[in-house]
Amino acid sequence: MEIQLWREILDPYALAVDELIIKFNYIINEYRHVGAYSPIEQVTGRVKTISSILEKALKKNIDLNKFEEKIEDIAGIRIICQFVEDIYKVVDIIKNRSDMRVKSEKDYIENAKKSGYRSYHMIVYYDVETLKGKKQIQVEIQIRTLAMNFWATIEHSLQYKYKQNMPEHIRERLSSAAEAVIVLDREMSVVRDEIMDAQNSFTIKANVVADILTNIQNLYKVANKQEVIRIQDDFLNIYQNGDQDQLESFSKNLDKVAQRYRAQSLH
């Protein structure tokens, strides 16, 4: 493998990561735009550095001419969820997509690693378009809760510091922390419905307020200014009272006013 070709080889992996982050963020927005709870909380991604690839290839005795085939996590996506139940919903979403094909899965939630590490791993095939044509990329997708991710981030840092020779007392502390994460996720699942209701109410209110403010902004361009100021004052009074039903009723009436002025189509 010629060193100068590394950047050219890794660029399609960066493209795959960028595209997948956009697509998973779009899923989040789709849920929120209809006022629904999203099983995905946030998405990040990365491409392994050249040094990390070399290190893994040497450790696993992988021929550098075959590293794209043998190293499955050159491109990595991490999906963070609020609840354990959400992880399996995300797994189903991925399996049902036509732009990704699942190669393999590992459930480290039901079958945690000895260290206490818990996460759901999927290797998927994803196609990107390059100047040389279509290229199939292997991407590792890790799906975990916020609590699991916190633990895994700390554990990874300690493993790096101690070069796989972590002192036993720290290992024991990490094991205890892993048990605490299990308890935390379990407790959050118990009150999951209450949390989801609260978050859905917040999202719905945010969407209603956004619609109202858009209509008011558009009306400023075409309607009587005194009328718009009155509408704005009415909105602020209702918003300060915090009555969701009044806010939604106000929004519907404002829609009618905006339609009369054809203001809803303004940008």
N, C-alpha and C positions, 0 to 999 in steps of 0.2 A: 504493500500500500504506500503510495507516494504521499508525503506529508502535505504537499501543496494542494492536494485534492480534497483535504478534509472539509474545508469550508464549502466547497461545491457539493459535497456529499450531504452535509448537515443542513444546508439551506431548505430542502424540501421538508425536513422534520420541523423546522421552525415555522414553515408555512402551515403544516398540519396542526401544530399547537395553536397558532393564531386563529385559524378557521374554527377549530373545535371550541376554543374559548368563546368566540362570537356566537356560535350555535347554542352552546349551553346557557349563555347569558340571555339569548333570545327566548329560550324556554322559560327562564325565570320571569322575563318581562311578559310573556304570553299569559302566564298564570296571574300575575299582578294586575294586568290591564283588564282582566275580567273579574277582578276582585276575589280571586281564589288564592289559597295557600300554595306556595311553591315548595316542593320537596327538596329543591336545591337552594341552598342559602348563598353560596359563593363558589367561584371557580377560579383556579389558578393553573398555570402550566409552565413547563420549562423543557429545554433540550439539554441533554447531558453535555458537559464540557468534554473537549478532546481528552484532557487529562483523566477525567472520570471513566471515559470509554477505554482508554489504554489500561488504566488500573484494573478495571473489571475483566478485560480481555486477558491480562497477564494472570490474574487471580484464578480465573476459570479455564486457563489454557486454551483460549479461543484464537484461532487463526485470524489475523487481522484482515485477510482477504474475504472472510466470511462473517465479519462482525455484525453487518446489517441483518443477517439472517439469525444469528445466534443471540444477539443482545436485544431483548424485546422492549426494553424501557428507555431507548434513546430519546424518544418523545414521551413526555409524561403529562398527564392531566390529573389534577386533584380536585375532587368535588366534595364540598363540605355541606353536611346536612345538620338540621337541628336535632332530629330524633333517629333512633335506630330503625324504626319502621320506614322512615323516608329513604334509607339506603336501598332497601329492596324495591321500592317504587322506582328509584333512579335506575336500578339494574334492569327492570322491566322496560323502562323508557328506551334505554340503550339497545336492548335486544330487539325492540320493535321498530327501530330506525332502519331505513333502507340505505343510508350512507355509511353505515358501519357494520362490519361483520365480526362477530365474536369468535376469537380463536381459542381462548381458554379463560377460566374463572378460578379464583381461589377465595374462599370465604374464611377470612381470619377473624370473623366475629363469632361465629358458632364454634370455630376451631382456632382459638387464639394461639399465637406462637408462645414458646416456653418463656420468652422474655416478658410476656404480657401484652405484646403488640396486637392490636385489633384493627382491622380495616377490611374492606372488600376490594379485591383486585380483579381487573379484567384486562385482557390483552385483546385489542380489536385491530382489524385491518381497516385502513382509511386511505382513500385515493386522493391525491393532489395532482393538479395540472401544472406542468413545468414547460419550459421552452423545448425540452426534449420529449414532451408527451406526458402521458399519465404515469404516475409512480405510486405503487402501493406501499404504504407506510405502516409499520407496526407501532401502536400506541398503547402504553400502559395507562389505565384509568384507575385511580385509587379513590374509593368512596368511603367517607368516614364522618363521624359526628364531630362537632366542635371540641368536645372533651377528648375524644380519641386523637384528634389532630394535635391538641396541646401536648398530650403525653408523648406521642410519636416524635414531635419536633424536639422535645427535651431529650428523649432517649437517643435520637440521631446525633444530637450535638455532643452528648456524653460519649457515645461510641467513637465519634471522630476524635474527641480529645484523648481518649485512652487507647485508641488504636486496637479495639476489640479486646483489650485487657482491663475491663472495668473492675475496680475494687469490689469485693463481695458486699461490703456494707452499703455501697451505693446501689448495687444490683438489687439488694433486698428492699431498699427504699423505693426503687422504681417498681418493684413487684407489688408493694403495698399501694403505691399510687395507682397502678393499673387496676387493682381491686376497687379502689375508690372511684375510678372512672366508670366501672361497671355499675356500681351502686348509683352514681349520679345519673347515668343514662337511663337506668331503670326507673328512678324517681321522676325524671322528666317525662318519661313515657306515661306514667300514671296521670300526670296533669296535662297531657298533650292536648286534649280536646279544649281545655280552658285556655291554654296558651294560643292555640290556633284561632279560637273565636276572637280573642283579644287582638291578634295580629290582623285577622281578616277585617275586623271593624276599623282598625287604623288605616288599612289599605283602601277600603271603600271610602272612608272619609277623605283621605288624601286625593283620591280620584275625583270625588265630587267637588272638592275645593278647587282642584286644577281646572275642571270644566267651567266653574263659575268665574274664576279669574280670567280665563281665556275669553269668555263671552264679554266680560266687562271691558277688557282691553280692546276687543274688536268693536264694541259699541261706542267707545270713545272716538272712533274714526268716523262714525256715520250718524250717531244719535245726538239728541239735544244734551248738551253738557250738564245742565242742571238735573236732568232726568238720570243721567249716568251717575252723578254724585250721590243722588238720593238712593239709587240701587246699591252703590258701594257702601253707603252708611248702613242700609238695611242688612246687607251681608255681614258687616262687621259686628253688628248687634247680635245677629243670630249665631255667628261663629263664637263670640265671647260667651254666649249662654251654653254652648256645647250640646245643643239638642240636635241629634242626628236626623230625626224625622223632619224637623223644621228645615234643616239644611238641605235635605233631599227635595222637599217640596219647593223650596226657594229656587233650587237648581232647575227643576222642571218648568217653573213659571218663567224663569230667566231664559230658558231655551226658546220658549214661545216668543218672547220679546226679541231675541236675537234672530229668530226665523222671520219675524215681521220686517226687520231691517236687513235681512239676508246677511247678517253679520257672522253666522257660523262658518261661512265659507272663506272668510278673510284670514290672512296669515300675517 
